[in-house]
Amino acid sequence: MSTVAKADVRAKETSANEICYLTVEEATRRFRERSLSPVELMRAVIDRCEAVNPKVNAITNRFYEKAMAQAGEAEKRYAQGKARPLDGVPLAAKELHPIEGMRTSWGSKIFENTPADYTLPVIQRLLDAGAIVHIRTTTPEFAHAGHCHSPLYGVTRNPWNPEFSSCGSSGGSAVAVATGMATIATGDDGGGSIRMPASANGLVGYKPPFGRNPACLLETYFEQILHVGTITRTVRDSALALNLTNGQHPMDIMSLPGRIEIPHKPADPKGMRVAYSPNLGYFEIDAEVAENTATAVKRLEAIGCKVDQIDLDWNDEAYDAWVTHWEGLFAAIAEQHMTQWQYKMDPFVRGLIQRGQNHSAVRVKQTELARTRMWKVLAKVFAEYDVLVCPTLAVPAIAAEHANDDRNFRIDGQPVDAYLQWALTYPFNILSQCPVMSVPSGFASSSGVPTGIQIVGQPYDDLSVFRIADAFENDAPWAGHHPSI
């Protein structure tokens, strides 16, 4: 091949990769302008999947032929002026999320060949808006962990540095968006499973307040720490998705009546009051994370927010409450599988179930007392401030083969429980009415992996979170940063 021909191939590859990294907002604008076809985008994204996934292991199922046909139909609707809000947008759906007729294994050999008999309401609303599911993405077994590896799928790696974890449990979804294998992805969050991988992959992860998006993910519809949402490249893409997915659903008794609409350009946050907690009162925080968080806080001041550092009077009681609740939940929904399947489960999942079986009803119910004490502290903060800001993760990265029971896990030399005491996310699952968004705060020089901060809103105050996050993003846009994988 001549030098000129090689240069032309490289130019085409660069152009295709640039298309793969379009935001939802940019892609749909170009579709409407007819400067890009949904078919072109889908083809580029599929090619990207096949080139990149062998290096990161984020995809569980592929629906390329069907997706290309659907992209062709979307192209016709744009030509006819009948396009829906997300028509032609490639959507990566977490394999944990039921889509009728599609295998939904929960990352477990128990359900390895089990098709779903319904579609998760959030996914249905995205599909109804025109999004196209071309891939399903990895999750740890039963979404139990903050890393992403399972007996069924193996390890999902971080595209910024494959030695480290994508985090989880929506790790495959985050990697898909970070690498240009999808434009948007679904996730769920029971202890940080949207926000943790969003942080580790340089993306936006939003945990809506409980009930804002319908859930219906578990056999119990009364679980109150689990949230369903999306992982996106920008705050505005997150708002676009939320505007489509929120609102009461007849299937979900816990879903909130009425709908909210996040404006395309939220009001300037100048003068908004921000409480800054470097560690939520009790976490060990890595020095690099602390530095990136402090820099991000200065940017909040630069966009006009009034920031005060506070001491939050929380302690490890919060962790005990979340772990106890989590173990009780696992025992309730999965103990019936133990006799036949326990030795084919992730050993840590087996332990979660066994510990949950040993909790008394009183022990589990007492977690509500701890949650109440936490809220009393936070309510005083919210009496003076519009939002709380803190790191998303306490560490720059965790190993790709991270072990939940690693007794040697440390942060700045201090021993820390390896399961989830390195993520400042779970407290806002047991205070589930608070909306929380993780946005990028920089990169860790030790790992090359992105870091993030959380913007925590008052109960059901989504708009304040989006106001600050949107201005923060506009001050220093990050959507143009991509891993060189």
C-alpha positions as CSV (number, residue, x, y, z in Angstrom):
1,M,0.0,0.0,0.0
2,S,1.3,3.5,-0.9
3,T,2.0,6.1,1.7
4,V,-0.9,8.2,0.3
5,A,-3.3,5.2,0.6
6,K,-2.1,4.4,4.2
7,A,-2.7,8.0,5.1
8,D,-6.2,7.9,3.6
9,V,-7.0,4.7,5.6
10,R,-5.8,6.4,8.8
11,A,-8.0,9.5,8.1
12,K,-11.0,7.3,7.5
13,E,-10.4,5.4,10.8
14,T,-10.0,8.7,12.7
15,S,-13.2,10.1,11.1
16,A,-15.1,6.9,12.1
17,N,-13.8,7.0,15.6
18,E,-14.8,10.7,15.9
19,I,-18.4,9.7,14.9
20,C,-18.4,7.0,17.5
21,Y,-17.7,9.6,20.2
22,L,-20.6,12.0,19.3
23,T,-22.9,12.8,22.2
24,V,-26.6,12.0,22.0
25,E,-27.3,15.7,21.5
26,E,-24.7,16.0,18.7
27,A,-25.8,12.8,16.9
28,T,-29.5,13.6,16.8
29,R,-28.7,17.2,15.6
30,R,-26.6,15.8,12.8
31,F,-29.3,13.3,11.9
32,R,-31.9,16.1,11.7
33,E,-29.5,18.2,9.6
34,R,-28.9,15.2,7.3
35,S,-25.1,15.6,7.7
36,L,-25.0,12.1,9.3
37,S,-27.1,9.1,8.8
38,P,-28.2,6.7,11.7
39,V,-26.9,3.9,9.4
40,E,-23.4,5.6,9.2
41,L,-23.3,6.0,13.0
42,M,-24.5,2.4,13.7
43,R,-22.0,1.0,11.3
44,A,-19.1,2.9,12.8
45,V,-20.2,2.0,16.3
46,I,-20.4,-1.7,15.4
47,D,-17.0,-1.6,13.8
48,R,-15.7,0.0,17.0
49,C,-17.2,-2.7,19.1
50,E,-15.4,-5.4,17.1
51,A,-12.1,-3.6,17.3
52,V,-12.2,-2.6,20.9
53,N,-14.1,-5.2,22.9
54,P,-11.4,-7.9,22.8
55,K,-9.3,-5.6,24.8
56,V,-11.9,-4.7,27.5
57,N,-14.5,-7.5,27.5
58,A,-17.6,-5.3,28.0
59,I,-20.1,-7.0,25.6
60,T,-22.2,-10.0,26.3
61,N,-24.6,-10.1,23.4
62,R,-24.7,-8.5,19.9
63,F,-27.7,-7.6,17.7
64,Y,-25.9,-6.0,14.8
65,E,-28.1,-7.1,11.9
66,K,-31.3,-6.1,13.6
67,A,-29.7,-2.8,14.8
68,M,-28.6,-1.9,11.2
69,A,-32.1,-2.6,10.0
70,Q,-33.6,-0.4,12.7
71,A,-31.0,2.4,11.9
72,G,-32.3,2.2,8.3
73,E,-35.9,2.7,9.5
74,A,-34.7,5.7,11.6
75,E,-33.0,7.2,8.6
76,K,-36.4,7.1,6.7
77,R,-38.2,8.8,9.6
78,Y,-35.6,11.7,9.6
79,A,-36.2,12.1,5.9
80,Q,-39.9,12.2,6.5
81,G,-39.7,14.7,9.4
82,K,-41.2,12.1,11.7
83,A,-38.1,11.2,13.9
84,R,-38.5,10.5,17.6
85,P,-36.2,12.2,20.2
86,L,-33.6,9.4,20.2
87,D,-34.2,7.9,16.8
88,G,-31.1,6.0,15.6
89,V,-29.1,6.5,18.8
90,P,-27.0,3.3,19.7
91,L,-27.9,2.2,23.2
92,A,-25.9,-0.3,25.2
93,A,-28.2,-2.1,27.6
94,K,-26.8,-3.7,30.8
95,E,-27.4,-7.4,30.6
96,L,-29.0,-7.3,34.0
97,H,-31.9,-5.3,32.5
98,P,-34.7,-7.4,31.2
99,I,-35.7,-7.0,27.5
100,E,-38.5,-9.3,26.5
101,G,-37.2,-12.3,24.6
102,M,-33.6,-11.5,25.2
103,R,-31.3,-13.5,27.5
104,T,-31.0,-11.9,30.9
105,S,-28.5,-13.8,33.0
106,W,-27.7,-11.4,35.8
107,G,-24.1,-12.4,35.2
108,S,-24.9,-15.8,36.7
109,K,-24.8,-19.3,35.4
110,I,-28.2,-19.8,37.1
111,F,-29.9,-17.8,34.4
112,E,-27.3,-18.3,31.6
113,N,-30.0,-19.2,29.0
114,T,-33.0,-17.5,30.5
115,P,-34.9,-15.0,28.3
116,A,-36.8,-12.2,29.9
117,D,-40.6,-12.1,29.8
118,Y,-40.9,-8.3,30.1
119,T,-38.9,-5.2,29.3
120,L,-37.6,-2.9,32.0
121,P,-39.7,0.3,31.9
122,V,-36.7,2.6,31.6
123,I,-35.4,0.7,28.6
124,Q,-38.9,0.6,27.1
125,R,-39.1,4.3,27.3
126,L,-35.7,4.7,25.6
127,L,-36.8,2.3,22.9
128,D,-40.0,4.1,22.4
129,A,-38.0,7.3,21.9
130,G,-36.1,5.6,19.1
131,A,-32.9,4.3,20.7
132,I,-31.5,1.1,19.3
133,V,-30.1,-1.7,21.4
134,H,-27.1,-3.1,19.5
135,I,-25.2,-4.7,22.4
136,R,-25.8,-5.9,26.0
137,T,-23.1,-5.3,28.5
138,T,-21.3,-7.1,31.4
139,T,-22.1,-7.1,35.1
140,P,-20.8,-8.9,38.1
141,E,-23.1,-11.7,39.3
142,F,-26.4,-10.2,40.6
143,A,-24.7,-6.8,40.3
144,H,-23.2,-7.5,43.8
145,A,-19.9,-5.6,43.5
146,G,-18.2,-2.3,42.7
147,H,-15.9,-4.1,40.2
148,C,-17.0,-5.9,37.1
149,H,-16.1,-9.6,36.9
150,S,-18.3,-12.7,37.1
151,P,-18.3,-16.5,36.7
152,L,-20.1,-16.1,33.4
153,Y,-18.3,-13.2,31.7
154,G,-14.9,-12.9,33.4
155,V,-13.2,-9.5,33.9
156,T,-14.2,-6.2,32.3
157,R,-11.1,-3.9,32.1
158,N,-10.8,-0.1,32.3
159,P,-10.0,1.3,28.8
160,W,-7.8,4.1,30.2
161,N,-5.6,1.4,31.8
162,P,-6.5,-2.3,31.4
163,E,-4.6,-3.2,34.6
164,F,-7.4,-1.6,36.5
165,S,-11.1,-2.2,36.9
166,S,-14.0,-0.6,34.9
167,C,-15.7,-0.6,38.3
168,G,-19.3,-1.8,38.6
169,S,-21.7,-3.1,38.6
170,S,-22.6,-1.2,35.4
171,G,-19.0,-1.6,34.3
172,G,-19.7,-2.9,30.8
173,S,-22.1,-0.1,30.1
174,A,-19.6,2.6,31.2
175,V,-16.8,1.0,29.1
176,A,-19.1,0.9,26.1
177,V,-19.7,4.6,26.2
178,A,-16.1,5.5,27.1
179,T,-14.7,3.6,24.2
180,G,-17.2,4.7,21.5
181,M,-19.0,1.3,21.4
182,A,-22.3,3.0,22.3
183,T,-23.6,6.6,22.5
184,I,-25.5,6.0,25.7
185,A,-26.0,3.1,28.1
186,T,-28.3,1.9,30.9
187,G,-27.2,1.2,34.4
188,D,-28.7,0.6,37.9
189,D,-27.4,1.8,41.2
190,G,-27.9,-0.1,44.5
191,G,-24.6,1.1,46.1
192,G,-23.1,3.2,43.5
193,S,-23.3,1.0,40.4
194,I,-23.9,3.9,38.0
195,R,-21.7,6.4,39.7
196,M,-18.6,4.2,40.4
197,P,-18.1,3.1,36.7
198,A,-19.0,6.6,35.5
199,S,-16.2,8.0,37.7
200,A,-13.6,5.4,36.7
201,N,-14.3,5.9,33.0
202,G,-14.5,9.7,32.8
203,L,-18.3,9.8,32.3
204,V,-21.5,11.3,33.7
205,G,-23.5,8.9,36.0
206,Y,-26.8,10.0,37.5
207,K,-28.6,8.3,40.3
208,P,-32.1,9.8,40.2
209,P,-33.9,10.2,43.5
210,F,-35.8,7.0,44.4
211,G,-39.0,6.6,42.4
212,R,-38.1,9.2,39.8
213,N,-37.5,6.5,37.2
214,P,-39.6,3.4,37.5
215,A,-37.5,0.3,38.5
216,C,-39.2,-3.1,38.6
217,L,-35.8,-4.8,38.4
218,L,-36.2,-7.2,41.3
219,E,-38.8,-9.7,42.3
220,T,-39.7,-7.3,45.0
221,Y,-41.1,-4.0,43.9
222,F,-40.7,-2.5,47.4
223,E,-36.9,-2.3,47.6
224,Q,-35.9,1.3,48.2
225,I,-32.2,1.5,47.6
226,L,-32.1,0.5,43.9
227,H,-32.3,3.1,41.1
228,V,-32.3,2.7,37.3
229,G,-30.8,5.3,35.0
230,T,-28.2,6.0,32.4
231,I,-24.5,6.6,31.8
232,T,-23.6,9.3,29.3
233,R,-20.8,11.5,28.0
234,T,-22.3,14.8,29.1
235,V,-24.6,16.3,31.6
236,R,-27.0,17.4,28.8
237,D,-27.2,13.9,27.5
238,S,-28.1,12.8,31.0
239,A,-30.8,15.4,31.2
240,L,-32.2,14.3,27.7
241,A,-32.4,10.7,29.0
242,L,-34.0,11.6,32.3
243,N,-36.6,13.7,30.6
244,L,-37.7,10.6,28.6
245,T,-37.5,8.0,31.4
246,N,-38.9,9.7,34.5
247,G,-42.5,9.5,35.5
248,Q,-45.0,7.1,37.1
249,H,-45.4,3.7,35.5
250,P,-48.3,1.4,36.2
251,M,-46.0,-1.6,36.8
252,D,-44.1,0.2,39.6
253,I,-46.1,1.0,42.7
254,M,-43.1,3.1,44.0
255,S,-42.7,5.3,41.0
256,L,-43.5,9.0,41.5
257,P,-46.5,10.6,40.0
258,G,-46.0,13.5,37.6
259,R,-43.0,14.2,35.5
260,I,-40.1,16.6,35.6
261,E,-38.4,18.4,32.8
262,I,-34.7,19.4,33.0
263,P,-34.3,22.4,30.8
264,H,-31.7,22.3,28.0
265,K,-29.9,25.2,29.6
266,P,-30.5,25.2,33.3
267,A,-30.3,28.5,35.1
268,D,-26.9,29.9,36.1
269,P,-25.9,28.4,39.5
270,K,-24.2,31.6,40.6
271,G,-24.9,32.2,44.3
272,M,-25.9,28.6,45.0
273,R,-24.6,27.3,48.3
274,V,-22.3,24.2,48.2
275,A,-21.3,22.2,51.2
276,Y,-17.9,20.5,50.5
277,S,-17.1,17.3,52.5
278,P,-13.7,15.9,51.6
279,N,-14.5,12.5,53.1
280,L,-18.1,12.4,54.4
281,G,-16.6,12.3,57.9
282,Y,-15.1,8.9,57.9
283,F,-13.6,7.7,54.7
284,E,-9.9,7.3,54.1
285,I,-9.1,9.3,50.9
286,D,-6.2,8.8,48.6
287,A,-4.0,11.9,48.1
288,E,-4.5,12.1,44.4
289,V,-8.3,11.9,44.7
290,A,-8.2,14.6,47.4
291,E,-6.2,16.9,45.2
292,N,-8.5,16.4,42.2
293,T,-11.5,17.0,44.3
294,A,-10.1,20.2,45.8
295,T,-9.3,21.4,42.3
296,A,-12.9,20.7,41.2
297,V,-14.2,22.6,44.2
298,K,-12.2,25.6,43.1
299,R,-13.9,25.4,39.8
300,L,-17.3,25.4,41.5
301,E,-16.2,28.6,43.1
302,A,-15.1,30.0,39.8
303,I,-18.5,29.5,38.2
304,G,-20.1,31.4,41.1
305,C,-21.1,28.9,43.7
306,K,-20.5,29.8,47.3
307,V,-18.6,26.8,48.8
308,D,-17.9,26.0,52.4
309,Q,-15.9,23.0,53.6
310,I,-17.9,21.2,56.3
311,D,-17.3,18.4,58.8
312,L,-20.0,15.8,58.3
313,D,-20.7,13.8,61.5
314,W,-21.1,10.4,59.9
315,N,-19.2,7.2,60.7
316,D,-18.8,3.5,59.8
317,E,-22.4,2.9,61.1
318,A,-23.4,4.0,57.6
319,Y,-21.4,1.2,56.0
320,D,-22.7,-1.4,58.5
321,A,-26.3,-0.3,57.6
322,W,-25.8,-0.6,53.9
323,V,-23.9,-3.9,54.1
324,T,-26.6,-5.4,56.4
325,H,-29.4,-4.2,54.2
326,W,-27.6,-5.5,51.1
327,E,-27.0,-9.0,52.6
328,G,-30.6,-9.2,53.7
329,L,-31.7,-8.3,50.2
330,F,-29.5,-11.0,48.7
331,A,-30.7,-13.6,51.0
332,A,-34.3,-12.7,50.3
333,I,-34.1,-12.9,46.5
334,A,-31.5,-15.6,45.9
335,E,-31.4,-18.1,48.8
336,Q,-33.7,-20.4,46.9
337,H,-30.9,-21.0,44.4
338,M,-28.3,-22.0,47.0
339,T,-28.9,-25.8,47.1
340,Q,-28.4,-26.3,43.4
341,W,-26.1,-23.4,42.4
342,Q,-24.0,-22.2,45.3
343,Y,-20.8,-23.9,44.1
344,K,-21.1,-22.3,40.7
345,M,-21.7,-18.8,42.2
346,D,-19.1,-16.2,42.8
347,P,-17.9,-17.3,46.3
348,F,-18.4,-13.7,47.6
349,V,-22.1,-13.8,46.4
350,R,-22.5,-17.1,48.2
351,G,-21.2,-15.4,51.4
352,L,-23.5,-12.4,51.0
353,I,-26.5,-14.8,50.9
354,Q,-25.3,-16.9,53.8
355,R,-24.6,-13.8,56.0
356,G,-28.0,-12.4,55.0
357,Q,-29.7,-15.7,56.0
358,N,-28.2,-15.3,59.5
359,H,-29.6,-11.7,60.1
360,S,-32.6,-11.4,62.2
361,A,-35.6,-9.3,61.1
362,V,-34.8,-7.0,63.9
363,R,-31.1,-6.6,62.8
364,V,-32.2,-5.7,59.3
365,K,-34.9,-3.3,60.5
366,Q,-32.5,-1.6,62.8
367,T,-30.6,-0.3,59.7
368,E,-33.4,2.2,59.4
369,L,-32.4,3.7,62.7
370,A,-28.9,4.2,61.4
371,R,-30.3,5.7,58.2
372,T,-32.4,8.1,60.3
373,R,-29.4,9.3,62.3
374,M,-27.6,9.9,59.0
375,W,-30.5,11.9,57.6
376,K,-30.8,14.0,60.7
377,V,-27.1,15.1,60.2
378,L,-27.6,15.7,56.5
379,A,-30.9,17.5,56.9
380,K,-29.0,20.1,59.0
381,V,-26.5,20.6,56.1
382,F,-29.3,21.0,53.6
383,A,-31.0,23.6,55.8
384,E,-28.0,25.8,54.9
385,Y,-26.8,24.5,51.5
386,D,-28.3,23.6,48.2
387,V,-26.0,20.7,47.4
388,L,-23.3,18.6,49.0
389,V,-20.1,17.8,47.1
390,C,-17.7,15.0,47.8
391,P,-15.4,12.5,45.9
392,T,-17.1,9.6,44.1
393,L,-14.3,7.1,44.8
394,A,-11.7,7.2,47.6
395,V,-9.0,5.7,45.4
396,P,-7.6,6.5,41.9
397,A,-8.4,3.0,40.7
398,I,-8.8,-0.6,41.9
399,A,-7.2,-3.6,40.2
400,A,-9.0,-5.3,37.4
401,E,-9.0,-8.6,39.4
402,H,-10.0,-6.8,42.6
403,A,-11.0,-9.2,45.4
404,N,-13.9,-8.1,47.7
405,D,-12.3,-9.9,50.6
406,D,-8.7,-8.7,50.1
407,R,-7.4,-8.3,53.7
408,N,-4.4,-6.3,52.5
409,F,-6.5,-3.6,50.8
410,R,-5.3,-0.2,52.0
411,I,-5.7,3.5,51.3
412,D,-2.8,5.7,52.2
413,G,-1.4,2.9,54.3
414,Q,-4.6,2.4,56.3
415,P,-6.5,-0.9,56.2
416,V,-9.9,-0.5,54.6
417,D,-12.6,-3.1,53.9
418,A,-12.1,-4.1,50.3
419,Y,-15.8,-4.7,49.5
420,L,-17.0,-1.1,49.1
421,Q,-15.4,1.0,51.7
422,W,-13.4,2.7,48.9
423,A,-16.6,4.3,47.3
424,L,-18.4,7.3,48.8
425,T,-21.5,6.3,46.9
426,Y,-23.5,3.8,49.0
427,P,-24.5,6.3,51.8
428,F,-26.8,8.0,49.2
429,N,-28.5,4.7,48.4
430,I,-29.6,4.3,51.9
431,L,-30.6,7.9,51.7
432,S,-32.2,7.1,48.4
433,Q,-34.4,10.2,48.0
434,C,-31.3,12.3,47.3
435,P,-30.4,12.7,43.6
436,V,-26.7,12.3,43.0
437,M,-24.6,12.9,39.9
438,S,-21.0,11.8,39.4
439,V,-19.0,14.0,37.0
440,P,-15.3,13.8,36.0
441,S,-12.8,15.7,38.2
442,G,-9.5,14.9,36.5
443,F,-7.1,12.0,36.1
444,A,-4.9,10.1,38.5
445,S,-1.3,10.3,37.5
446,S,-0.5,7.0,39.2
447,S,-3.0,5.0,37.1
448,G,-4.1,7.2,34.2
449,V,-7.7,6.5,35.3
450,P,-10.2,9.3,35.6
451,T,-11.5,10.5,39.0
452,G,-14.9,12.0,39.8
453,I,-16.9,14.1,42.3
454,Q,-20.5,13.6,43.4
455,I,-23.0,16.4,43.4
456,V,-25.7,15.4,46.0
457,G,-29.0,17.2,45.9
458,Q,-31.7,17.7,48.5
459,P,-34.5,15.1,48.4
460,Y,-36.1,15.1,44.9
461,D,-34.3,18.3,43.9
462,D,-32.9,17.0,40.6
463,L,-32.8,20.5,39.1
464,S,-30.2,21.9,41.5
465,V,-27.9,19.0,40.7
466,F,-28.2,19.6,37.0
467,R,-27.8,23.4,37.3
468,I,-24.4,23.0,39.0
469,A,-23.2,20.0,36.9
470,D,-24.1,21.7,33.6
471,A,-22.2,24.9,34.5
472,F,-19.3,22.8,35.8
473,E,-19.1,20.9,32.5
474,N,-19.4,24.1,30.4
475,D,-16.5,25.6,32.3
476,A,-14.2,22.8,31.2
477,P,-15.9,20.3,28.9
478,W,-14.5,16.7,29.1
479,A,-16.5,14.9,26.4
480,G,-13.5,15.3,24.1
481,H,-11.2,13.1,26.3
482,H,-11.1,9.5,25.1
483,P,-9.0,6.5,26.1
484,S,-6.3,5.7,23.5
485,I,-7.4,2.1,23.2
